[in-house]
Amino acid sequence: LVPGSSCYLNQQYASVRGDVAITNGLLSIDATSSGQPCDSFRLHPSFSNIRDLYNDGDASFIANIGPLIVPMDKYEFEAESKPQPQSLFAHNTQTQITQTVLAQDSSAGGVLGRIGDAINAQEGSDVFDAYSISGTPKILEGAPSISKPADVLSGSGVADFNQKAGRFEDNIESLSQNVVTSIYGETFSASMTNALYRTRLLEGVVGGVTLDQDGCFNNVDSSLADQFQQVAKIIKSRDGLESKRDVFYVSLGGFDTHSDNGPKLTDLLAQVDQSIGCFATEMKGQGVWSNVTVVSASEFGRTLTSNGLGTDHAWGGNHFILGGSVRGGRIHGRYPDDITDEGILSIGRGRLIPTTPWEGLWKGVAQWFGVNTENIESVLPNLPNFATNIFDATELYE
């Protein structure tokens, strides 16, 4: 989110960003109804589809969001008078914390996993399914006694045994059917049996699915497009899978632009934009766009200042939420009033303390997904620590 050309922050942006400032081809969006310090902002030139979704009322941004335990300013940060998130600026820990949405505990379960636990507990049955198209992320981890493990696919489809291991599939299944006296052995056997069952189910139901937008996805040279394509196929197969409440995880790496903040960033953001463009069009064609929410997230933002070649690890950043039911065309939260080192949120090197915690976004998303009010704090334990920039479903959705 780049301040509009008529906003006082635009001059600060140009000065602070220096050689990494983006000045050409920016895409304007209106923010007059968002209560921000600027009436307009601009998006990266690669974000044409997301700009169109914003203008159509299907996308919003959340300004300066990031992990927090409690609200703080630069003076409280410097004095260490308030608890701070674990291992700020470290990729591994901040990735975990962004996915747990519990900034003091990177070992906790994932926020989508806790949402699933709450939904299953409310319904009294297993109605929640989680899918990862990119490994085994923390965000999908729920309580084993309440929710089943996430199904893991790849961008090319269902992840099955490799050729050598596949020769022993029947033997593995037979071994897993034997009753043993150890609870650990029984748990392992049940997990293996479930994995085999889910793999066959997904292969049978999803394997042959075609999409109206297959050509669109295939024309995008990106693993992210492949992942969104698989998500779209699973959604199209929802009746055969008896889906009720599903969540999906996709990811794209390469944004650690210490030495290349120009062409590389342009290419990566184009992959995001084009993949989302294909996905949104496919969801509209399937008639389910109003039942879908897409949330972007990253472990941290990048420094506003340049290191001479690119940018370094920072804290707060800007993200988006998309969907047919999203109350779009607005910027939630609070964009900083001062992005220089003199600002109340700056801790140096263009690193800004977030004004919105991740809890602020996930509360409304969890409510939209069906989590009852009395269960929200089990999903977001730090929620009572914040009084502002916390958004209900009525604010994020129509």
C-alpha positions in Angstrom: 0.0 0.0 0.0 1.8 3.1 -1.3 0.3 6.5 -0.1 -1.5 8.4 -2.9 0.4 11.2 -4.7 -1.7 13.9 -3.0 -1.1 12.6 0.5 1.6 14.0 2.8 2.8 10.5 3.4 3.8 10.1 -0.2 6.7 12.5 0.3 7.8 10.5 3.4 7.5 7.3 1.4 9.8 8.6 -1.4 12.3 9.8 1.2 12.3 6.7 3.4 12.3 4.2 0.6 15.0 5.8 -1.5 16.2 3.5 -4.2 13.6 0.8 -3.5 10.6 3.2 -3.8 8.1 2.1 -6.5 7.1 5.2 -8.5 6.0 4.0 -12.0 2.8 2.2 -13.0 1.2 2.1 -9.6 -2.5 1.3 -9.5 -4.7 3.7 -7.5 -7.5 2.6 -5.1 -9.9 4.8 -3.2 -9.8 4.9 0.6 -12.0 7.8 1.4 -14.4 5.7 3.4 -11.7 3.9 5.4 -10.6 6.6 7.9 -7.0 6.4 6.8 -4.4 9.2 6.8 -4.7 9.2 3.0 -7.8 9.3 0.8 -6.2 7.1 -1.8 -3.4 4.5 -1.9 -1.7 2.8 -4.7 -0.9 -0.9 -5.3 2.1 -2.6 -7.0 1.7 -2.6 -10.8 1.6 -6.4 -10.7 -1.7 -6.3 -8.7 -4.2 -5.6 -11.5 -6.6 -8.5 -10.6 -6.5 -7.7 -6.9 -7.1 -4.0 -7.8 -10.1 -5.0 -9.8 -11.5 -7.2 -7.0 -11.0 -4.2 -4.6 -12.9 -1.9 -7.0 -15.7 -4.6 -7.4 -16.1 -4.8 -3.6 -14.6 -8.3 -3.3 -11.3 -7.4 -1.7 -10.1 -5.3 1.3 -6.7 -4.6 2.8 -5.6 -4.7 6.5 -3.0 -2.0 7.1 0.1 -2.6 9.2 -0.8 -6.0 10.6 1.5 -8.3 12.4 2.1 -10.4 15.6 1.6 -8.8 18.9 0.9 -10.0 22.5 -0.3 -6.6 23.7 -0.4 -3.1 22.0 2.8 -1.1 22.2 4.7 1.9 20.9 8.4 2.5 20.2 9.1 3.7 23.7 7.5 0.7 25.4 9.4 -1.5 22.9 12.7 0.1 23.7 12.1 0.0 27.4 11.0 -3.7 27.2 8.1 -2.7 29.5 5.6 -5.0 27.6 5.9 -8.6 26.4 7.2 -8.9 22.9 6.7 -11.7 20.3 9.3 -14.5 20.3 12.4 -14.0 18.1 11.3 -11.0 16.2 12.7 -10.8 12.6 13.6 -14.6 12.6 12.1 -16.5 9.7 11.5 -19.8 11.4 9.9 -18.5 14.6 7.9 -15.7 13.0 6.5 -18.2 10.5 5.3 -20.4 13.3 3.9 -17.4 15.3 2.0 -16.0 12.3 0.4 -19.4 11.9 -0.4 -20.0 15.6 -1.6 -16.5 16.2 -0.2 -16.8 19.7 2.8 -14.6 19.6 4.4 -15.8 22.8 4.3 -19.5 21.9 5.5 -20.7 18.6 4.9 -24.3 19.7 1.1 -23.9 20.0 -1.3 -25.3 17.5 -2.4 -23.5 14.4 -5.2 -20.9 14.2 -7.1 -22.8 11.4 -6.7 -26.0 13.4 -8.2 -24.3 16.5 -11.1 -22.9 14.3 -11.7 -26.5 13.2 -11.6 -27.8 16.8 -14.2 -25.2 17.8 -16.5 -26.0 14.8 -16.3 -29.7 15.5 -17.0 -29.3 19.2 -20.0 -27.0 18.4 -21.5 -29.4 15.9 -20.7 -32.5 18.0 -19.4 -34.3 14.9 -16.5 -34.2 12.5 -17.6 -31.5 9.9 -14.2 -29.8 9.4 -11.7 -30.8 6.8 -8.2 -29.2 6.3 -6.1 -29.5 3.2 -2.5 -28.4 2.6 -1.2 -28.1 -1.0 2.2 -27.1 0.4 3.7 -29.4 3.0 2.6 -29.8 6.6 2.1 -26.2 7.9 1.6 -25.3 11.6 -1.5 -23.3 10.8 -3.6 -26.5 10.2 -2.6 -28.3 13.4 -5.6 -28.9 15.7 -6.2 -31.1 18.7 -5.8 -34.8 17.7 -8.7 -35.9 19.9 -11.1 -33.4 18.2 -10.1 -33.0 14.5 -8.5 -35.3 12.1 -5.1 -34.5 10.5 -5.0 -32.3 7.3 -4.9 -34.0 4.0 -1.6 -33.2 2.1 -1.6 -32.8 -1.6 0.8 -31.3 -4.1 0.4 -28.9 -6.9 0.1 -31.8 -9.3 -2.6 -33.7 -7.3 -2.9 -36.3 -4.6 0.4 -37.2 -2.9 0.6 -41.0 -2.9 3.3 -43.5 -2.2 6.3 -43.4 -4.5 6.7 -46.3 -6.9 8.9 -48.4 -4.6 6.8 -47.9 -1.5 3.6 -48.4 -3.4 4.5 -52.1 -3.9 4.0 -52.6 -0.1 0.8 -50.6 0.2 -1.4 -53.7 0.7 1.1 -55.1 3.3 1.1 -51.8 5.2 -2.7 -51.8 5.3 -2.8 -55.4 6.5 -0.3 -54.7 9.3 -2.3 -51.6 10.3 -5.5 -53.7 10.8 -3.9 -55.8 13.6 -5.1 -55.0 17.1 -2.2 -54.3 19.5 -2.1 -53.6 23.2 -0.2 -50.4 23.0 -2.2 -47.2 22.7 0.6 -45.7 20.7 0.6 -48.6 18.2 -3.2 -48.3 17.9 -3.0 -44.6 17.3 -0.3 -45.1 14.6 -2.3 -47.8 12.9 -5.5 -45.7 12.9 -3.6 -42.8 11.4 -2.1 -44.9 8.7 -5.4 -46.5 7.9 -7.1 -43.1 7.7 -4.3 -41.8 5.5 -4.7 -44.7 3.0 -8.5 -44.2 3.0 -8.3 -40.5 2.4 -5.7 -40.9 -0.3 -7.9 -43.3 -2.2 -11.0 -41.2 -1.7 -9.3 -38.1 -3.0 -7.8 -39.9 -5.9 -11.2 -41.3 -6.9 -13.2 -38.1 -6.4 -10.7 -35.3 -7.3 -8.3 -37.1 -9.7 -10.3 -36.7 -12.9 -11.9 -33.3 -12.2 -11.5 -30.6 -14.9 -12.1 -26.9 -14.4 -13.4 -24.1 -16.6 -10.2 -22.2 -15.8 -7.7 -25.0 -16.3 -6.2 -23.0 -19.2 -5.9 -19.9 -17.1 -4.1 -21.8 -14.3 -1.9 -23.6 -16.8 -0.8 -20.4 -18.4 0.6 -19.0 -15.1 4.2 -20.1 -14.7 4.0 -20.6 -10.9 3.7 -23.3 -8.3 1.1 -21.1 -6.6 -1.2 -21.3 -9.6 -0.8 -25.1 -9.5 -1.8 -25.1 -5.8 -4.8 -22.9 -6.3 -5.8 -25.2 -9.2 -5.9 -28.1 -6.8 -7.9 -26.2 -4.3 -10.4 -25.3 -7.0 -10.7 -29.0 -7.9 -11.3 -30.1 -4.3 -14.0 -27.4 -4.0 -15.6 -28.6 -7.2 -15.6 -32.1 -5.7 -17.3 -30.9 -2.5 -20.4 -33.1 -3.0 -18.5 -36.3 -3.6 -16.3 -35.5 -0.6 -19.3 -34.6 1.5 -17.6 -31.3 2.4 -19.2 -29.0 5.0 -16.4 -26.7 6.3 -13.0 -26.8 4.5 -9.8 -24.8 4.9 -6.8 -24.8 2.5 -3.2 -23.8 2.7 -1.1 -22.7 -0.2 2.2 -20.9 -0.2 4.8 -19.1 -2.3 8.4 -18.4 -1.2 11.2 -16.2 -2.5 10.2 -12.9 -0.9 13.4 -12.6 1.2 14.6 -9.9 -1.1 17.8 -8.7 0.7 19.5 -8.2 -2.7 16.8 -7.9 -5.2 13.7 -5.8 -4.5 13.0 -5.0 -8.1 12.4 -7.5 -10.9 12.2 -10.4 -8.4 9.4 -8.8 -6.4 7.6 -7.8 -9.6 7.6 -11.4 -10.7 6.5 -12.8 -7.4 3.6 -10.4 -7.0 2.5 -11.1 -10.5 2.4 -14.8 -9.6 0.2 -14.0 -6.7 -2.1 -11.7 -8.6 -2.5 -14.0 -11.7 -3.1 -17.1 -9.5 -5.8 -15.3 -7.5 -7.3 -14.0 -10.7 -7.8 -17.5 -12.1 -9.0 -18.8 -8.8 -11.6 -16.0 -8.3 -12.9 -16.5 -11.9 -13.2 -20.3 -11.3 -15.0 -19.8 -8.0 -17.5 -17.4 -9.6 -18.1 -19.9 -12.4 -18.8 -22.6 -9.8 -21.2 -20.3 -8.0 -19.4 -20.5 -4.7 -17.4 -17.2 -4.6 -19.6 -15.9 -1.8 -18.7 -19.0 0.3 -15.0 -18.5 -0.1 -12.5 -16.3 1.8 -8.8 -15.9 0.8 -6.4 -14.5 3.4 -2.8 -13.5 2.7 -0.2 -13.7 5.4 3.6 -13.6 5.8 6.0 -14.0 8.8 6.9 -10.3 8.7 7.0 -7.2 6.5 10.1 -5.8 5.0 12.1 -2.7 6.0 10.9 0.5 4.4 14.5 1.5 4.1 17.0 0.1 1.6 20.1 -1.8 2.5 21.7 -0.7 -0.8 20.5 -3.7 -2.8 17.1 -4.6 -1.3 15.2 -4.8 2.0 15.6 -6.7 5.2 13.4 -8.3 7.9 10.9 -6.0 9.6 7.6 -6.4 11.5 4.3 -4.9 10.5 3.1 -5.3 6.9 -0.1 -4.9 4.7 -2.3 -7.9 3.7 -5.5 -8.6 1.9 -8.7 -10.5 2.4 -10.8 -11.6 -0.7 -14.1 -13.2 -1.3 -17.6 -12.8 -2.7 -19.0 -11.9 0.8 -16.1 -9.6 1.8 -17.1 -6.0 2.5 -14.6 -4.8 0.0 -13.3 -1.6 -1.3 -11.8 -0.5 2.1 -8.7 -0.6 4.2 -9.1 -1.9 7.7 -6.9 -1.1 10.7 -4.7 2.0 10.8 -2.0 2.9 8.3 0.8 4.7 10.2 0.5 8.5 10.4 4.3 8.8 10.2 6.6 6.2 8.5 9.8 8.0 9.2 12.2 7.0 12.1 10.7 9.8 14.2 7.2 8.1 14.1 5.8 6.6 17.3 5.7 3.1 15.7 9.2 3.1 14.2 11.9 1.1 15.9 14.5 2.0 13.4 15.6 0.9 9.9 12.0 1.4 8.6 10.7 -1.3 10.9 7.2 -0.5 12.1 5.3 -1.9 15.1 2.0 -3.3 13.9 -1.2 -1.3 14.7 -3.4 -4.4 14.1 -2.6 -7.8 15.6 -3.4 -10.9 13.6 -6.2 -11.5 16.1 -7.9 -8.4 14.6 -8.4 -10.2 11.2 -8.9 -13.7 12.4 -11.8 -12.9 14.8 -14.0 -11.8 11.9 -12.9 -14.7 9.7 -13.6 -17.2 12.5 -17.1 -15.7 13.1 -17.9 -15.8 9.4 -16.7 -19.5 9.3 -19.2 -20.3 12.0 -17.3 -20.2 15.4 -19.7 -19.1 18.1 -19.0 -16.0 20.1 -18.4 -18.0 23.3 -15.7 -20.0 21.6 -13.8 -17.2 19.9 -11.3 -16.8 22.8 -10.4 -20.5 22.6 -9.4 -19.8 19.0 -7.7 -16.5 19.8 -6.3 -16.6 23.4 -4.7 -13.2 23.2 -7.9 -11.4 22.0 -8.8 -9.9 25.4 -5.5 -8.0 25.3 -6.7 -5.7 22.5 -9.4 -3.0 22.5 -8.9 -1.5 19.0 -8.4 -2.7 15.5 -10.3 -5.9 16.2 -12.8 -6.7 13.4 -16.1 -8.5 13.8 -17.6 -10.4 10.8 -20.0 -7.6 10.4 -17.1 -5.3 9.6 -15.2 -7.6 7.3 -18.2 -9.1 5.5 -21.5 -7.9 4.0 
